[in-house]
Amino acid sequence: MPSLQELINVHEQEIKAFSPADNTDLENFRIRFLGTKGIVKSLSGEMKTVPPDQRKEAGQMLNAFKQLAEEKYASFKEMQEGVANNGPAIDYTLPGIPLPIGTRHPLRIVENQIVSIFEKIGFSVATGPEIEDDWHNFSSLNMPADHPARDMQDTFYVSSNPDWVLRTHTSSVQARILETQSLPVRVICPGRVYRNETISARAHCFFHQCEGLYVDKDVSFADLKQTLYYFVTEMFGADTKVRFRPSYFPFTEPSAEMDISCTVCGGKGCNLCKHSGWVEILGCGMVHPNMLRNFGIDPEVYTGFAFGMGVERITQIKFQVNDLRLYSQNDVRFLRQFQSL
Ligand code: PHE
């Protein structure tokens, strides 16, 4: 049978180690030590077993023990009430740990600019899937299976289904719009496209395009030129000159490529324009009658124009980024340079 002093010692250790997780813990502590049937009470009851010559000392020990339990209880109680009344003991006026602010990706900045320039003249945004079927990426765009123009774009095929490709251009969205929307349509289609190219400074296996499509009665090549001229002046400034060169795309006839006067050297000749004074920025043309027919549209009644540009190309011209790989390397030293835009 342990003596009163030994019992007190054991319980003292318990009190010293006590640290409540919540109110319930603290209340259990009160009941265990200070309650009417608690340890302090029962140890007081043991006093009568202490030999008379040791009573004084034992009484002092018991008092100190009781005080320890009461103080421990009171200090935690005070802390918990403080939490309840004033919230946690944290000074919210102290400055926080700064979180670095992210930046918009340069391609997104430029894509947003392109889209908003066209939105101002009534184009709305349309999107489509990145995994496309042959019909929307090729066949409906006047490129049947044996058409040599398919070789213009090195295609990734989905191995489990030979009818599926990673779309090679956002012209697939043109097809989806003509299939589902009633005329007239005036859309701008931004999105990622894929081509089986070896990755280098000048080519990548994925990049971004913005395609435009306008189909209505009496849409002419003059409308196309004027629309693109408006785009160039908004994007690159009123001094920028444009020129059109005849070209070929299966889904447009006639087709053209558009150059702008070099915005870096002003036409004098530099690396960007390869000393020609001009940089190519997009392909365009009048929607091919076959393509309109593919979607049940009568080309005698409706005409349209389409154009498609590479977002990386426009970004390269605007910010003089000379290596395409920078866009997908996620190097913050590169990305931070666009923080203010
Ligand atoms: N789809 C063409 C390309 O990827 C661009 C284009 C779009 C050309 C619309 C004409 C009309 O190269």
Boltz pocket constraint, residues with backbone or C-beta under 6 A from the ligand:
constraints:
  - pocket:
      binder: B
      contacts: [[A, 168], [A, 169], [A, 170], [A, 171], [A, 211], [A, 212], [A, 249], [A, 252], [A, 256], [A, 283], [A, 284], [A, 285], [A, 306], [A, 307], [A, 308], [A, 309]]
      max_distance: 6.0
